[in-house]
Amino acid sequence: MLKLALLFLVISIIAGIFGFSGVSAATAGIAKTLFFIAIVIFLIFLVLGLMAGKAIF
């Protein structure tokens, strides 16, 4: 998911350089959304991993 966020960020930067502001804003919004979804999923798995680790010991 982070790879997709990075890809959309690069597309946004390139579109901004060439003057396509609408495309740039849209892809930047998609990149931001994907990044925050990836962070939330990471935190969920981190908490689950810590809880499973405590259950083993």
N, C-alpha and C positions, 0 to 999 in steps of 0.2 A: 504494500500500500504506500509505503514511503517512496518507492521507486516511481509510482504513478504521480505522486505529489511533486517529486522532483522533475519529472517529465513535463507536467503542466506548468511548473514554474519556468522552466527553460523556454517552453513555447510562448509563455506570457512575455518573457523578456525579449525574445526575438520579435514577437509581434509588436511590442512597444517600440523597438528600435526602428522598425519599418513603418510605424505610424498607424497601425491598426489598433486604435485605442479600445474599441468595443471588444474585439477578440482578446486583447490583452487583459482587460478587466474581467471578462468572463473566465478565462483560464486561471487568472490569479485567484478568483473566488473559489474555483474548483480545487486548486492546489491547497488553499487554506483549509477548506472543508476536509479534504482527504488527510491533511496533516493532523488536524485535531481529532479526527476519528481514529487515526493510528495511535495517537497519544493515549486516548481513552482505552483502546483495546490493550495497549501495553500496560497501563495501570491496572486494568482488570486482571490480566494474567499475572502481573507481579503480586497482587494481593492473593490470588488463588495459589500461586507457587509458595508464598510464605505460609499460608494456612496449611498447605499439604506438607510442607517441611516440618511444621510444628506437630502435625498429627503423627508423623513417623517416629519422632523421638519421644 
